[in-house]
Amino acid sequence: MTIKTKFILFGLFAFFLASCKTENIQELDQKQWNLVWSDEFTANQTNGIDTTKWTHDIGRGNNGWGNQELEYYTDKKENISLDGKGNLTITARKENFAGASFTSSRIKTQGKFSPKYGKIEARIKCPYGPGVWPAFWMLGTNVDQVGWPTCGEIDIMELKGQEPNVMYGSMHGPGYSAGNSITQRYALINNRFDTNFHTFSIEWNQDKVDYFVDNYLYQRTERSQAKGNWVFDQEFYLILNVAIGGTYVGYVNIDTPFPQTMYIDYVRVYQ
Amino acid sequence: MKKYIMVQRLLISCLAIFSLFWSCKRDVDSLGSPKLSHDPEVFIDGFSSGLNYAAFSNSVVTAFTVDKTNTYNNSTASMKIDVPDLNDPRGAYAGGTYFTSVGRDLSSYNVLSFWAKASKAAEIDVVGFGNDLGLNKYITILNAVKVNTNWQKYYIPIPDASLLKDERGMFFYSEGPENDRGYTLWFDEVKFENLGTLGHLTSGIMESKDVTVSAEIGEKISLSGFQSIINLPNGLNQVVSTSAGFYKFKSSDENVATVDDNGLITVKNQGAALITAISNGSTSKGSLLVKSISALPQPSAPAPIPDKQSSNVLSLFSNKYTNVPVDTWNTHWQFSTAEESFIKIQNDDVIKYKNLNFVGIELVSQTLNVSTMTHFHIDIWTPDNTDLPKSFKILLVDFGPNNAYGGNDDSSHELSFTKPKLATGQWISFDIPLSNFSGLTRKNNLAQLVLSGDLPNVYIDNVYFYKADTQVPDAPTAAPSAPTYPAADVISIYSDSYTNVANSNLNPNWGQSTRVSELNFNNNRVLKFAGLNYQGIQIGSNQNVSNLGFLHLDFWSSNASNLNVYIISPGPVEKPVSLTVPTTGWSSIDIPLSSFAPVDLSKVMQFKFEGNGDIYIDNIYFRR
């Protein structure tokens, strides 16, 4: 690999968790990160996604993947493909399919790659429109044994398409899930997450999870903040998807523009 | 109010203003001043530097005032617009433009934003920028702007800011009454901005649709449906109407059709050319495929000349009648592709529609009372295929007592016609009872006629309403049927079917006031007794009819209430027999001669008719 394996960041000295300030200068600790896994999505278009790294979720899940979502996830190239310009595209379409009103796609690294701790980052241009819900997130690998939320969930990026300048980073666990999750919104004052690419990342260790947008630290969740067990000392797998509707994002407007595409330039994991 | 009316009004208004403010036109020689202002402010707490206001013509000129009470975010002042009630003598609507005498450089902004609220929930017809009282080259319009009693922010994207380096049209608005009633509008914080919270700017022509038209060689067609689409901070798209100035147009085959900078297409030769556009560096959605054709076939003869009495007709279009005023024969409603032209066929005026999907015809400014009419008439001619299921549809719309569109009192009905009523290459006359338009429950304010269907090329003529002649005709239009008895069995007094007794006098002077004449239907004569009191006939010689059985008469009267016929023998001996009048058409009777007793049937010398009204008589003969 010719990609740089060393990234240097500067740790914070002064950081206000509840601050809405938009200072662009943060002084962060110096760290050394080694790239351990990545998908740059530069592979030959015709081959589709790299099945050594990703696997598909297909269908509507249980109760719309637990959130009354409206989409049916497929592995069709109309819903997920490489764009030939170095991006993975996940496209939500308004079309009747297998009883659902929308199709989209959701892929995960379950069973292929599941890091414990590290820096997990993706560079993404989001889709938009009321009811459109793109996400870059992680679930604990023991989800099939202990269930959700005991397995733990870390949302590195979630966005509600009716507020395309706002994203959320969240953490769900036993006693602090769904509406009671530990979450922070991050808004762009005069910009949007769907008009150009932004990087979304976390830095995760045994003590805390730090959340970043474009290398700006906007949230730190420490072990002591968990209102129940801290369930983040195990392996988590990565998920990328675009959901439509459901309890989190709310209704799709009749005028919501479709199709809607999430562009993912890369996903990188450092330790 | 409906958009098409408003846009039309706006354009007219702008034209009127253009001439009024001709003196405001920039002196071309003074162009090229090195630095134009980048001032983004239009109205914050007052007029920004160099800003002027001009009311549109026919609007209430005092509609706009500066308000220091109702302002957005407690600022010092806002713009207040008083929209008038319907029929306000001061003007029909509120509208005007805010412009600068010297242009501004707006190329570093991407949107005109403003806050607005109203005294009630309403839809502002038009708000925009780029109305510079001149060519309006970069006019951009937000239509049907929903406002309510809360302040809300609105965005009008600039389709391509790089072109607005010298713009004078900062802001304009036009709004009429809502459901006939006026209200108050406020605008505040009107300014140009560069907002990153707007995204995904795209453009379209032909309403972003792929449209196909047939056009004759030599014809000119205008591109339309220029629009710019932006995604708002709430994730929803907003469409604004804009102008050709923001586009570069291209024809796929300049040999077939060319297109100029204003989007005007000229059809040159046989073939097909796809017209597309680029705006702001990207291909616009939508296109116009021009399929050129040689001149359309047209009727070789005019439509049949109407035969209705002009006093029973309300005509919209006919050379035979005086026509009522029609606002337009093509409203150019949104999505209508119809184009009209007025042609002559052997000196008869005919309207030709091409690319007809539907066309609106309006009499809005002077609606028509057709409540006393019974029928609608139109003649059409089409060169197109009329095989099933091709249809031609006629829709009539009445605006109801409020004499205006909407207001829950409009009524309408559409009728659809197919083969065999439809036919190709011949005039087809429709005489449709208005009762067939059953949904047209009111007929006092007929305002719209809409033609539609599957015939893209239709010539029309003789469009009128009429009252069918339900009065009884006052004269027969033909002679009665000819008798069939053999001549040997007949002694005929008056009939063209037999040899009559010679030398009879059909109008002996017995002192009567009856006026006698004869009508001639194809050499079959009929006797007319006008204003009958009594009338005799002197038979040329006494007739012996005692071996015959009947007197035959054919008679016709629409207005007699009494009619007796006598036969007379010397003495005189006479006897009347009553005949039933008035008649429905010709009545034919064979009276047994015994009814005339005691007349001497061997010496019948005269007839007498007695009664009133106008009587027509034929086939007077005795038969076996």
Interface residues (C-beta under 8 A of the other chain):
Chain A: Y128 G129 P130 V132 G161 Q162 E163 P164 N165 L188 N190 N191 R192 D194 T195 N253 D255 T256 P257
Chain B: L195 G196 T197 G199 H200 N231 P233 N234 G235 L236 N237
